[in-house]
Amino acid sequence: MPRTRPALAVALVLLAAPALSACGGSSAASDAKVVTVYSADGLKGENGDGWYDQVFEDFERQTGIKVAYVEGGSGEMVQRAVRERSNPQADVLVTLPPFIQQAAGKGLLQKYVPRGADQVAGADKAPDGTWTSVVNNYVGFVYNKKELKQPPKTWDDLLGPRYENKLQYSTPGVAGDGTAVLIKAIHDFGGKDRALAYLKRLQANNVGPSASTGKLAPKVDKGELLVANGDVQMSHAQTKTMPNLGIWFPAGPGGRPTTFALPYAAGLVTKAPHSANGRKLLDFMLARKQQQEAGPVGGGFPVRRDVAAAGAGAAELTRLMDGVEVFQPDWDDIEENLTSYVEDWKSATGG
């Protein structure tokens, strides 16, 4: 899964990356009072007002453990963890599916079941205990409400001349949300070949690749783009500072808008330099107070079944999802075939 790529978060990445890549006593990871989080973007706010901002601040105050934060696309974070396998720098890895399954399959995550995970539905956690969702979320798209009085209704609407050079989606295989676009298209069009045939046609209107989903919403808000991909949590949080941003769900040939759950899932990194601190943070993320803040602070949905969605945005989020079909992807198939799906997408689109 920053969704808005805030300057602060980018600065944190630039400052943290060299230190976390270093070896020896000068590394940030060598500090016993630190926990290092590699995360997909989206849960950190543009102005320090995101779910991560609140959770990390409370965690640091209560435990004295400093959070070192590095973010990027889901695929990017997994690949970084792969490169560091012999000398892990991260303690906690947070990504969107199918990258969390991919990380577990590569042996990057050790088994740990956080406190409160018994209240998380089976589909939102690994059977072997290697990862657990911490904030629920759904695939979605954004549009400019000022330029478009109504959002597009179907995938085919996006093929029209109105969207030439005014449409962009993040890159499958790099960004979790971009990969979700491919997964949703495969479902909506009834198979990979039909989906790729459509995405090949869509390329005529597509501005080009983007490693970051979060960078697209500001372009939509300003009118540089009319439509882009996103997800409900990120996009809903972005509407706080982007008044022209609207959320919608493309419908396939069947005519009904669809989406699927795309939770932020977290796991403890294998041979993490500070496993104990990582466990504490995972427990903290699933605690009732932090889950209660998933909606009003983060714009997402709590993953604990014993915590109801609350806050000013809860009703709005419920209305947004009304009438949208939620389907369940075959994550085992996607994990097994993700590389070939992405390669086929590249061949079809020239991406």
Residue pairs with C-beta under 8 A, 6 or more apart in sequence:
1 39
1 40
1 41
1 42
1 43
1 74
1 94
1 95
1 96
1 137
1 176
1 177
1 231
1 233
1 234
1 262
1 264
2 9
2 10
2 41
2 42
2 44
2 45
2 46
2 50
2 71
2 214
3 41
3 42
3 43
3 44
3 213
3 214
3 217
3 230
3 233
3 234
3 235
3 237
3 238
4 45
4 46
4 214
4 217
4 218
4 234
4 237
4 238
4 241
4 242
5 41
5 212
5 214
5 215
5 218
6 44
6 45
6 46
6 47
8 48
9 41
9 44
9 69
9 71
12 69
12 70
12 71
13 70
13 71
13 72
16 28
16 36
16 68
16 69
16 70
17 70
19 26
19 27
19 28
19 68
20 27
20 28
20 29
20 36
20 68
20 70
20 89
20 90
21 84
21 89
23 87
24 30
27 89
28 34
28 36
28 68
29 36
29 68
29 89
29 91
29 273
29 274
30 273
31 66
32 274
33 64
33 65
33 66
33 277
34 65
34 66
34 67
34 68
34 274
34 277
35 65
35 66
35 67
35 68
35 91
35 92
35 274
35 277
35 278
35 280
35 281
36 67
36 68
36 69
36 70
36 89
36 90
36 91
36 92
36 273
36 274
37 67
37 68
37 69
37 70
37 90
37 91
37 92
37 93
37 94
37 281
38 70
38 71
38 72
38 77
38 80
38 81
38 90
38 92
38 93
38 94
38 269
39 52
39 69
39 70
39 71
39 77
39 92
39 93
39 94
39 95
39 264
40 71
40 72
40 73
40 74
40 77
40 94
40 95
40 96
40 99
40 176
40 264
41 71
41 72
41 73
41 212
41 213
41 214
41 234
42 137
42 213
42 214
42 231
42 233
42 234
42 237
42 264
43 50
43 51
43 52
43 94
43 135
43 233
43 264
43 298
43 300
44 50
44 51
44 52
44 53
44 69
44 71
45 51
45 52
45 53
45 237
46 238
46 241
47 241
49 240
49 297
50 237
50 297
50 298
51 135
51 290
51 293
51 294
51 297
51 298
51 299
51 300
52 69
52 298
54 293
54 297
55 284
55 285
55 290
55 293
56 67
56 69
58 284
58 289
58 290
59 65
59 67
59 280
59 281
59 284
60 66
60 67
62 284
63 280
63 284
65 277
65 280
65 281
67 281
70 77
70 80
70 90
71 77
72 80
72 211
73 170
73 171
73 174
73 175
73 176
73 178
73 211
73 212
73 213
74 95
74 96
74 99
74 100
74 175
74 176
74 179
75 99
75 173
75 174
75 175
75 176
75 179
76 174
76 211
77 93
77 94
77 95
77 99
78 93
78 95
78 99
78 102
78 103
78 106
78 108
80 90
81 88
81 90
81 93
81 103
81 108
81 269
82 106
82 108
84 90
85 108
85 270
88 269
88 270
88 271
88 272
88 273
89 273
90 269
90 272
91 268
91 269
91 272
91 273
91 274
91 275
91 277
91 278
91 281
92 266
92 267
92 268
92 269
92 272
92 278
92 281
92 282
93 100
93 103
93 108
93 109
93 266
93 267
93 269
94 134
94 264
94 265
94 266
95 103
95 176
95 264
95 265
96 137
96 176
96 177
96 179
96 180
96 262
96 263
96 264
96 265
97 176
97 262
97 263
97 265
97 329
97 331
97 334
98 179
98 183
98 329
98 331
98 334
98 335
98 338
99 176
99 179
100 126
100 131
100 265
100 266
100 267
101 126
101 131
101 331
101 334
101 335
102 335
102 338
103 109
103 131
103 267
104 126
104 128
104 130
104 131
104 267
105 335
107 270
108 267
108 269
108 270
109 130
109 131
109 267
109 268
109 269
109 270
110 130
110 267
110 268
110 269
110 270
110 271
110 272
110 275
111 128
111 129
111 130
111 268
112 129
112 130
112 267
112 268
112 278
112 279
112 282
113 129
113 132
114 132
114 279
114 282
114 283
114 285
114 286
115 283
115 286
115 287
116 283
116 286
116 287
116 288
116 291
116 304
117 125
117 132
117 286
119 304
119 305
119 306
119 307
120 132
120 133
120 286
120 303
120 304
120 305
121 303
121 305
123 261
123 328
124 132
124 133
124 136
124 261
124 263
124 265
124 303
125 131
125 132
125 133
125 265
126 132
126 267
130 267
131 265
131 266
131 267
132 265
132 266
132 267
132 282
132 286
132 303
133 263
133 264
133 265
133 266
133 303
134 263
134 264
134 265
134 266
134 282
134 285
134 286
134 303
135 233
135 263
135 264
135 294
135 298
135 300
135 301
135 302
135 303
136 233
136 261
136 263
136 294
136 300
136 301
136 302
136 303
137 231
137 232
137 233
137 234
137 261
137 262
137 263
137 264
137 300
137 301
138 231
138 232
138 233
138 259
138 260
138 261
138 262
138 321
138 326
139 177
139 180
139 181
139 183
139 184
139 229
139 231
139 232
139 249
139 259
139 260
139 262
140 229
140 230
140 231
140 232
140 235
140 247
140 248
140 249
140 259
141 151
141 227
141 228
141 229
141 230
141 247
141 248
141 249
141 250
142 216
142 217
142 220
142 227
142 228
142 229
142 230
142 235
142 238
142 245
142 246
142 247
142 248
143 151
143 152
143 220
143 226
143 227
143 245
143 246
143 248
144 220
144 221
144 223
144 225
144 226
144 227
144 244
144 245
144 246
145 244
145 245
145 246
146 223
146 244
147 223
147 226
147 244
148 226
148 246
151 246
151 248
152 158
152 163
152 227
152 248
152 250
153 250
153 251
153 257
154 250
154 251
154 252
154 255
155 185
155 188
155 189
155 198
155 202
155 250
155 251
155 252
157 250
158 167
158 202
158 205
158 227
158 250
159 201
159 202
159 204
159 205
162 226
163 205
163 226
163 227
164 204
164 205
165 205
165 207
166 205
166 207
166 225
166 226
166 227
167 202
167 205
167 206
167 207
167 225
167 226
167 227
167 228
168 206
168 207
168 208
168 210
168 216
168 219
168 225
168 227
168 228
169 178
169 181
169 206
169 210
169 216
169 228
169 229
170 177
170 178
170 181
170 209
170 210
170 211
170 212
170 213
170 216
170 229
171 178
171 209
171 210
171 211
171 351
172 178
172 179
172 181
172 182
172 341
172 342
172 345
172 351
173 179
173 338
173 339
173 342
173 345
174 211
175 210
175 211
175 212
175 213
176 213
176 262
177 213
177 229
177 230
177 231
177 234
177 262
178 210
178 213
178 229
179 338
179 342
180 229
180 231
180 260
180 262
181 229
182 195
182 199
182 341
182 342
182 345
183 260
183 329
183 334
184 250
184 258
184 259
184 260
185 195
185 198
185 199
186 192
186 195
186 341
187 252
187 258
187 260
187 327
187 329
188 195
188 250
188 251
188 252
188 253
188 254
188 258
189 195
189 197
189 198
189 252
189 253
190 252
190 253
192 341
192 344
196 344
196 345
196 348
196 349
197 348
199 345
199 348
199 349
200 348
200 349
203 349
203 350
203 351
206 349
207 225
209 351
210 216
213 228
213 229
213 230
213 231
213 234
214 234
216 225
216 228
216 229
216 230
217 228
217 230
217 234
217 235
217 238
217 242
217 245
218 242
219 225
219 228
220 226
220 227
220 228
220 242
220 244
220 245
221 238
221 242
221 243
221 244
221 245
222 244
223 244
230 238
230 247
231 262
232 247
232 259
232 299
232 300
232 317
232 320
232 321
233 264
233 298
233 299
233 300
233 301
234 299
235 245
235 247
235 299
236 247
236 299
236 300
236 313
236 316
236 317
236 320
237 298
237 299
237 300
238 245
238 299
239 245
239 247
240 299
247 320
248 257
249 257
249 258
249 259
249 324
250 257
250 258
251 257
251 258
252 258
256 323
256 325
257 323
257 324
257 325
258 324
258 325
258 326
258 327
259 321
259 324
259 325
259 326
259 327
260 326
260 327
260 328
260 329
261 326
261 328
263 303
264 300
266 282
266 285
268 275
268 278
268 279
268 282
269 278
272 278
284 290
286 303
286 304
288 304
288 306
288 307
291 302
291 303
291 304
291 307
292 302
292 307
292 310
294 300
294 301
294 302
294 303
294 307
294 309
295 301
295 302
295 309
295 310
295 311
295 313
295 314
295 317
296 310
296 311
296 312
296 313
296 314
297 311
299 313
299 317
301 309
301 317
302 308
302 309
309 317
309 318
334 341
345 351
